[in-house]
Amino acid sequence: MTKLEMSFRALEKTNPYWSSFTCLAVAIIGKDFGKMAIGQAFKNLVEKDDYDKKDKDVIVSNLVKLTSLKNSTNSKFEPINTGVYKT
C-alpha cells in the first residue's frame, strides 16, 4: 500500500460521508505527489460515479495543482465547466 493510499484510507475511515474524490483531494494537498501517482490513485481509488468520465483529465490536472498547494490563499484553480450551470 502506497503512502497516498494509506492517507486516503485513513481519511475514508474517519470521514465516512465524504465521497472518494473528496478523500483523495484532501489526501494529496501539499504532499508533492507526481502526476503519474495521482492519476493511478484516481483510477484505483475514486468511485466511477463520483465524476463524469469526460472530465477525468481536467480533474486530474486540478488534483496535480492541489498536491503542490502550501497553505496559500492565492492559488488559482480552473473550475470544471460541465455545462450544467451557465457561466
Steps between C-alpha positions, in 0.01 A plus 500: 500500500641837398528803725226669298267203532564475876411868541190452283385197702550685830291793376237264363475325837478818708261677257252235385265753339763653273514390138802304384602801288496731803713255699756486219507878459560556871758220512721665237488866608855626550661156472687546168382180330578461130245505221541129437442408866193723515360360175550144619343576839207672329447196279523251787339686791231736370161344437396523136169669583680784683592666169404519136744301288549787252625724784769261624800681342392840632435357847841331515675818386326694779602230749861546385466870585368408844797282581736796480273731701670627816243683716469772239183697445634643171494172308281502193303198389299472182140401565372196317238615253268207445234710331255446787518862615515802277811711555 
